[in-house]
Amino acid sequence: MSARVDGTVGGDKGLKKGAIGLVGSVVVATASTAPAYSLAASLGFIVATGGGALLAGTKAPFIILAAFVPMYFIAQAYKELNEADPDCGTTFTWATRAFGAITGWMGGWGIIIADVIVMSNLAYIAGQYSFVFIGSFGLPEVTALGQNVWLSTLVGILWIAVMTWICYRGIEVSARLQYGLLGFEMVLLLLFAVIAIVKVATGGGESYSIPFDLSWFNPVGLDFGQVIAPALLTAIFIYWGWDSAVAVNEETKDPAKTPGRAAVLSTLLLLVTYLLVTIATVSFAGVGTKGIGLGNPANVDDVFTVMSPEVFGNGPIGNILQVLFAATILTSASASTQTTILPTARTSLSMAAHKAMPAVFARIHPRYLTPTWSTIGMGIASAALFLVFTLISQNLLAALIGSLGLMIAFYYGLTGLACVWFYRNTIFTSARNFVFRGLFPFLGFVILAIIFGYGLVQYALPDWLTDDDGNNVTIFGIGATAVVGVVGLLAGFVLMFIWWARNPDFFRGKVIPRGAYLEGAEVVDPNRVAD
């Protein structure tokens, strides 16, 4: 007798069923990527290195398009795996079934550590832009406070606390808030891009503006190891987050179908948005090292702040649009803070329900039907790590963007490979299965594995990232971006073995059987004897 996996293998987790539909899932997935914030913080690093040397330059649109390919492939892997096993643990659960407890645990850890680390960036941007937004109402002294690291850190921690509370109150409250925040964000991004493109086309751009050319999509002349791979890792970061739709699968209407569809739809929506804004930004600002040029080291951390006055102008309407655009970055970062807490809390919930973490993380609020300690723990861990990075060096926050690319490539790639192995017995039963359960997931894994390796080599170079004074940002003489990424992943092994020593049941395969495979329409437990 075979048993279909239904998302309750670790017991009924107690989450609220059917709380959000397809539109809500797409909103959660798209908002999780924080489009405005991600572009502001990452586009400069795709165009140039932290030291100001050109990376992709005007070929940035090619990088955005190329990064979409593995994202789309892996989104299909998520969709296929979720249809068979709609468990909120996603990569953790699926990789455990495919490859065993150790691999699965590290897949879950990859999600958790990436989410916790990105919260430092999100919170800092939210804190900084809080001052920028208030100061835009004729209070320049308030705007200047945003340059104070500790004030921005304090306000950022307050944002973490507020968004943790909203997530604690329920998935429906979280989804309703995201409708307004994402809608506002997407409208302002579209307006920014259209105005920039029209100004360049009509001769109203800057002296160094560049008219769009189809050659921007031609990779010829770009070195794969030194340019394409590291730029792709950064571009992958701006797409990252669509899997949040799948992480809330157990709270979604039709949990086996809706989350996967939302994941695929959100990647397509992001592709269109990112290409339009990237083309507009490169065209208007250029890739030079002067003024608002994207190659200017002073602009690399936030390309939109310096562009906003030039794009919108300083007239009455332009000033209003500048205020609204500053608010867009703020709402983008704060919204993503919330939607980053959601999937992480559900990953740790699933791990605890399957005895891969302490049982306290599996507790559910009796009224709100949300993870309690998993949600609160995510908030506390994020705030603590944020403080640690601030205490050590502000330069480490810049290193986080690239390091996140490594972590994302790791667990997304693992998911793609898990899909191939999970469906290994049915891949060749139809052309549809071959493409969506075999070819696409495998290609996604291969692409991510290659750029992980090449990117890691570049990130490890001592001069990959420099501070405002031109000094190399390193840890023990190795590029800080590589060190943060690798150490973050390896820390998972330490925690895993500590928990293994205390509670070995999960690691002995007693909770989630290894080697599950698809037979017909059912997932077969290889350790279960037929009745």
Secondary structure, 3 states (H helix, E strand, C coil): CCCCCCCCCCCCCCCCCCCECHHHHHHHHHHHCCHHHHHHHHHHHHHECCCCCECCHHHHHHHHHHHHHHHHHHHHHHHHHHHHCCCCCCHHHHHHHHHCHHHHHHHHHHHHHHHHHHHHHHHHHHHHHHHHHHHCCCCHHHHHHCCCHHHHHHHHHHHHHHHHHHHHHCHHHHHHHHHHHHHHHHHHHHHHHHHHHHHHHCCCCCCCCCCCCHHHHCCCCCCHHHHHHHHHHHHHHHHCCCCHHHHCHHHECCCCCHHHHHHHHHHHHHHHHHHHHHHHHHHHHCCCCCCCCCCCCCCCCCHHHHHHHHHHCCCHHHHHHHHHHHHHHHHHHHHHHHHHHHHHHHHHHHHHHCCCCCHHHHCECCCCCCECHHHHHHHHHHHHHHHHHHHHCCHHHHHHHHHHHHHHHHHHHHHHHHHHHHCCCCHHHCHHHHHHHHHHHHHHHHHHHHHHHHHHHHHCCCCCCECCCCCECEECCEEHHHHHHHHHHHHHHHHHHHHHHHCCCHHHCCCCCCCCEEECCEEECCCCCCC
